Each structure stands twice: as structure tokens, then as C-alpha cells.
Amino acid sequence: MFKKLVIPALMISFTISSATAETVRWARAGDGITMDPHAQNEGPTHALNHQIYDSLLQRDMSGAIIPSLATAWSALPDNPKIWRFNLRKGVKFHNGATFDSEDVVFSLNRAMADGSEMKELLSSIKEVRAVDSHVVDIETNGANPLLINNLTNMFMMDKGWSEVNDVMTPHDVAKGETNFATMNTNGTGAFMLVSRSVDEKTVLKANPDYWGKNLYPNQVTEIIYTPIQSSATRVAALLSGEVDIIQDVPVQDLGRVSSTDGLKLATAAQNRVIFLGLNTVEGPTAELKVRQAMNIAINRESIKKVVMRGQSDPTGVIMPPFVNGWTEKLNEYPAYNLDKAKALMSEAGYSNGFDIVLNCPNDRYINDEAICQAAVGMMAQIGINVTLDAKPKAQHFPIAKGGEADFYMLGWGVPTFDSHYIFNYLVHTQTDDRGSWNPTGYSNAEVDTMIVSLESETDLSKRNDTISKIWANVQDAQMYLPIHNQVLNWGMRSGIEFDVQPEDQPHFQFLKFN
Amino acid sequence: MLAVGSFFVFTTIILLAIFANYLAPHTPFDPSTLNLMNGFTPPMEPNEFTGQVFLMGTDDQGRDLFSTILYGLRISLFVGLMAVLLAMVLGVILGLISGFSGGWLDIIIMRLADIQMTFPSILVAMLVYGVARGMLPPELRYEMSITVLIISIGLSEWVPFARTVRGSTLVEKEKDYITSARMLGLKRFSIMTRHILPNILSPVLVIATITFALAIIAEATLSFLGVGVPTTKPSLGTLIRIGQDFLFSGEWWILLFPALTLLALALSINLFGDWLRDMLNPKIH
């Protein structure tokens, strides 16, 4: 008799608890490219992986660095080349394995291996050593005071799990490779992967053994992530209540979202610059004068007014204002000047213009395809006949990165908040472990040396001098045509309390319901 | 009356498309003539920056919608016409062979048709489109995008032609004049083309008009899905896709005018096709 009563009672209590579960339905234009935490250094990929994996340090919703899997860190007083990290104790991976220093050594080495896109962030590292089970030393080639800034997206994987599943190295996305970790995860993060269907739907549930359970609000029990490429469909999903939060409210719909009852808009300047890259080795764009002409043929103000509806900050440098090295002077963009641009074109011997293809993503940046279309019109004014090839980012990035494109769009966020990150990926000569996103062919040995020297320069004013010297070179070479810095607009249900993070990385353990 | 009206609308649209370069006040396919600042100008209202006035307003890139619709119509009609011609030639040939020869050839062709009928034609068109684009080298993709569109829509619409032609051929080939032609020792090819074909053409014409409307809608659908013509040379479907993004923000004209044009075009062709069917059907007279 007792048993008969208990079982239905248990079942009732179970249904009640799942009814109070707080699900967040989250949407944005594009999906993460892979779940392998080191295979792609890309915003939406990191944003998804951040729910599942943890790094040693993290940025909170305001962008400040706070502890994560490391509880304390400092450079050794007697040897500034060594950073010592004390790891959090009692942390378990989703499969139950214990997190310890072996995993840190493994993960950092994995992130420096072939196929990794995180290499440039770790290029100053000489060796990673486990001191004991919960202390790790990172030795750099020279003293690198800014090392910790590079670790906020550096996710920790379980060594044992990686061995069993043969994912000891990241897969090379540009080569079309995949591995077990592309679709399967085992992190220490607040959420565990339940199911994933690429470009359709990814379901995550709260990790019951999460180490941060008592540190953060942790009110979300389930995340349903749906990429919705069409901006009209995405905003319709928010308006109709089909999703709770979208990370990219289309600029034309800001008024509509903010004036709708039950919805609110959260806005912040984003740490991301949008620009166009050019081939500096072959074809007409190898001529500096052509690149300079193209730069002043871009009417940045009209892109801001019409395409972005005021939601952007035009710039003359490929660096958001958050970054160390940024100055008002660098940020000044050249005046739009058609006559001068045409004069430069004829000086370069291209008074009749030329044909070029512009490769562009259509699901990555705010109004990416519309910006490229506008650029097509602006280039036509100086005789350049541009064919626009807009594709989803999963196809666009390998083309842009592989150097197949002579003219391409890219956006760059700076998680380290330091110029070195931009230089090491976008300016350094393309080599095995540096310059992976510099397909422009720009190569300057002197600049390369200066970039490497930043990693071991402890005198900050000297370091900043070098940074400004490198920027001067970049500005002179003009291999990139800066467009603007993005402005973030997250739209969400009024019942949600969630700060916009300047890196556009929502960390759902911080979300609160009210 | 309806027939006259629809014929009038249809011919007007065709003439507008043919003479677009004389009638359109702007040249929207020439990017050098565009001014981004003209973007999102409402119909018949001066633009706040440039002061220019546009009959149907402008789209997000500052293209005059009226001119863009006229030029876009050219693409839609050209793709539709070519796709129907392709489907018709393919369908008639396969139908004739199937009906006239019978046997295993008939079985193969008709089962092939059955299989294709189980897929929605837009799916077949997307499949062909994807494969064709994959096979082309990247530098040719944009030049070839319209050809690829024509082939993919054409290949997805041949079945109704083949079935009808086969049916009519089966009826015709038992008739006395065909028997006499056989007795005279004519070759199969000339019996098919010179005796059967002229007698089965009227249903083919009716199907052609209806397929024409379908092909135009298929092109619009593909472009709406973003797999058709490039956005720098928008057809009606591309314009509708662009316009869709601005419905919530109140810029209705970008969607409405291309959509109305597509509606008028498809409806008038269909009504005209109905009328043609009645005219060519001896049983009604």
C-alpha cells in the first residue's frame, strides 16, 4: 500500500521540479563551427564552447578577468619568465574524471599543436609543467607580463577522455577534417551537451556537479540554441516568444524590439572591428596606390548611416577602442575622396579599373552581406568591377584564410585586449605558428621581429612604443581597409537579467530571472 | 474578358521587361550609378540626404525599386522562358520515344518520371543547382549562375510534358494515318516528328504556359532562398528576400512592389493558360 502511494507521489514531485526548470532559448545568426575547443578561434564557436568548457581564467560580463579553473596566478618573483597557476580543487569533468594539472599541461600543448587555431595566443610559451597535482607552471621564452590575457578562451580538456577518443590534436577545419570532439564534448563547464544538430539545434543541460554552483546565479537549467540566419525570421522568433534571447537584433528592428511589451534591448559597444583584406602579392591590389585608392573610395559614414542605421563606429584602423595601442589618431578614418582615389588609380596604371571578386560571409557579422554590397557600389565608382561572392561563414572562412581570396571581409575581436593579438594573427608573416589569418601576403621581417619582441618586453612604455611603430607600418602598408567597430544589440525577454559582454560571449551561468 | 485582361497584363509586363533600358529611370545593375545614401527612400518621398524622389522607393542599397523590378523582370522572364523550352524539348523527345517505342525504353523513361514526380520540383531544382555549382570552378560560378538556374529548373519540369506527350502518342499511333505511314515504309523518326508531333502539340502548349508560370515562381523561390542570381543583380525573388528583412521595421515597399509584380505575372500567365486550354480543347467547342 505504502509503495503504491510513494511511486505516484515521487512522479508528481518529479514533474513539478521539471516544470520549474528554467530553459533559455537562445538564437543568433550562425552556429558554432565545431565543438573542438582548439580547432577554431571564432566568436560564435567560443560562445557555444564557453557553456561547456572552462578556461583557467575567464572574463566576466563586464570584461574583467576573474578566476575560473585557476584560483590564483602570478609570475614568480625571482623569475618573471614563469607564471604559476594554482588550480581549483574538486573540479570534475562531465564524465566524472577529476580535473588536475595533467589536463592543463595536455590542453595547452594541444592548443599549440598542428591544426589548432589558438597557436598564436600561446606563441610566447616555451614549456608547460605540472608542479604538483594542482599547481602548473608556464614558462615563456621571455618574460611575458600579458600572458594571462591570452588564456581566457583557452579551454581545458580531459587528457584521459582525449586519449580514449583519439582527439589528442585538434582537427584542421580549413582542410575539412573532423574528429570525435567535433560533435562530442567533455568539459568542466556549467552546461553539458545533450544533443547537437549542426546549424539546426543544440541542447545543453545544467551540469549538476558544476564547481561554480555556489559562486554564480546558475538559474538556467537548460539551453536550447538555434541558429537562425534570416534576420527577419530571427527577430520574428523573438517577437513571437519562440526564443528568449537573440544576440544580434537586426539594426532595422531595434525600435520594434525595444517598443514591444515583454521584450528589452541591451546595447554595448563591441570589441570587434570589421574590415576588408586585400592580396598584396598578386594582381592589381599588389599596388599600394590601388589599396590606398580603395581605402578612400569607401564611404564609411554612409555605411554607418544607411546600412548600420547609426549602429557602428567607423574607424581607420583594424583595432577596437578596447585594445591597448588604440589611439584617437589611429582611429581617424580618411575622408571619402573620389577624385583623389581616381587619381591614385590612374597613377597606378589602372585608370580603366579591373575585375576582382569580393568574398564575404552572410551569417557572421552584423549586415555583413549588405556592407559588401555597398562596397561593390563604392568600388564601381573608381572603375573597379567587383563580383560579390557571399557565403555562410563555414564556407567563407576557409576561403579567406587559405589565401584563395584577393579581396575578402573579416571581423576581428580582441579577447586579450592587446594589439599583440591582432599583430600575431593578422600582421605577422604567415608561418606555421603565426600569422594564420594573414592571407594578404604582407610580410615584413622587421615588423615580425618587433611583434615577437612584444612577448618578452616587460618595460610597458617601451612595449607601447613598439606597438605604435608596428601600427605605423600596418597603416602604411594598407593591406586592410578598416570599415567600423560593431555595436552589440542583444534582444531578450524582460524577465531576463543579463549584461551584454563586450566580446559578445554570453555566459549563461551569470543569467538571472526576475 | 478575364482572358483579355490577363493577356493585356502579361503583354504589358513583357513589354516593360523588353524595353527596360528605355523605360527605367535608373540603371540598377550598374553599381557605379548607385548612391548608398539613397537607401530606404519611401515611394514618392524625397530622400532626406539627397532629395531624390523615386516612384516605388528604393531598397537597402539605394537602388530605384521601379527600375530594379523592370530589370529583374528580364531575368525572371528569361530564366522562365529558357527553362520551359528546355523542359519542353526534353519532355517532348522523351515522351515521343516512350509512347512510340514502348517496351523497355518506355518502362525506363516512365519509371524515371515517376521517381522524379515523388520529389517536389523545387527540391530537384535545388539539387541540380547545388551539383552544378559544385562542379563549376569558382571564377565561372557567377557568370554561369543564370545558365545553371535555367538547367536546374528545366530539368525539374520535364515530367508533365513527357507524360502528356506519351499519352497522346499512344492514342495517335493506333490511328489509321499512322498505320498508312508505316505501310508506306517511312522511318520511325519521320513518323514521330512529321506525323505524330504536329497532332499532339496543343496540349504541349497549354502545359508550356502553366510551366512557364511555375518556372518563374521556381526562379523566384530559388533566389528567395538565396541560391539563385547574385544579389548585385537582383531578380524578383531576390528583391522579395531583401524586402522581407525590412517588414518589421516598416519599410514595406521593398517587399510589396516586387511581390505584386510576381503575383501579377504568375496570375496572368496562369489565366491565359486556362483560356488557351479551353480554346484548344475540341470537346468544349
Interface residues (C-beta under 8 A of the other chain):
Chain A: S230 S231 A232 V235 A236 L239 P250 Q252 D253 G255 R256 N299 S302 I303 K305 V306 V307 V357 N362 E369 A370 Q373 A374 V376 G377 M378 M379 A380 Q381 G383 V386 T387 L388 D389 A390 E404
Chain B: D30 P31 S32 L34 N35 L36 M37 G39 F40 F49 D60 Q61 G62 P138 E139 R141 Y142 G226 P230 T231 T232 Q244 D245 F246 L247 F248 S249 E251
